[in-house]
Amino acid sequence: MWLGVITLFPEMFDAVSSNGVFGRAVDNGIISLNRYNPRDFSTDKHRTVDDRPYGGGPGMVMMVEPLLKALEAAKKDAPENALVVLMSPQGEVFSQAKGIDCGQLEGLILICGRYEGIDERFIRGHVDEEWSIGDYVLSGGELAAMVATDAIARHLPGTLGNQMSVIDESHLDGTLDYPHYTRPEKLGLDVVPAELLSGNHKQMSRYRRREALKRTLDRRPDLLTGRVFSQEDRKLLEECFAGCNAAKAVE
């Protein structure tokens, strides 16, 4: 996958491109990471990329021309019809489903805003989509872009040593992940659930599914709203409700 990032701080991406899962994808040629700094396309000696906003107000606004030239350079290198995305708190919330869909793209260009924002004329004329990673404001789009690209990279064939890691992840089927345990078996009075020690794969699978549903019900019940459940999931949810009611009765 060809990935282009337009950013005033290209060095920030050294952290993700040199470490972890994303770094391995870059090293193995699964992702080609390309960085474009709008300052390199500025026309004055100060490499100016921002100016005061019309109408007044605090802060500065990123100018169209340096951004546009950086985007043109990226498009020249990118595969044809690469998706152009602005990382913005005003955008569509990035999701697991979006990450999976983007794994099918040949090319993706992410634009990282700074200051008070970007001239709206650039957004209207040259951006295909806007993505947000949550309802909060960051100092720039770089961290958001790293989050999105890491999520996308996990679904590219060959990125993970064990592709089952992706299949079992939180949110992939609309539920949160089940709890995980490793050695030692006993930690003080806390022990690993008996189902995971049974050696019975059907029993272990049923336990994990029940706990995933229970965790989702406890922490993110909105993810379950409107879903159509299988007969087995309905039984497991009934067990979750029964356990919850029993705990409340004890209290």
HELIX and SHEET records of a PDB file:
HELIX    1   1 PRO A   10  PHE A   13  5                                   4    
HELIX    2   2 ASP A   14  SER A   17  1                                   4    
HELIX    3   3 GLY A   20  ASP A   27  1                                   8    
HELIX    4   4 PRO A   38  PHE A   41  5                                   4    
HELIX    5   5 VAL A   64  ASP A   77  1                                  14    
HELIX    6   6 GLN A   96  CYS A  102  1                                   7    
HELIX    7   7 GLU A  120  HIS A  126  1                                   7    
HELIX    8   8 GLU A  142  ALA A  153  1                                  12    
HELIX    9   9 MET A  164  ILE A  167  1                                   4    
HELIX   10  10 ALA A  194  LEU A  197  1                                   4    
HELIX   11  11 HIS A  201  ARG A  219  1                                  19    
HELIX   12  12 PRO A  221  LEU A  224  5                                   4    
HELIX   13  13 GLN A  231  VAL A  250  1                                  20    
SHEET    1   A 5 SER A  32  TYR A  36  0                                        
SHEET    2   A 5 TRP A   2  ILE A   6  1                                        
SHEET    3   A 5 GLY A 107  CYS A 112  1                                        
SHEET    4   A 5 LEU A  83  VAL A  93  1                                        
SHEET    5   A 5 GLU A 129  SER A 132  1                                        
SHEET    1   B 2 ASP A  50  ASP A  51  0                                        
SHEET    2   B 2 VAL A  61  MET A  62 -1                                        
SHEET    1   C 2 LYS A 186  LEU A 187  0                                        
SHEET    2   C 2 ASP A 190  VAL A 191 -1                                        
END                                                                             
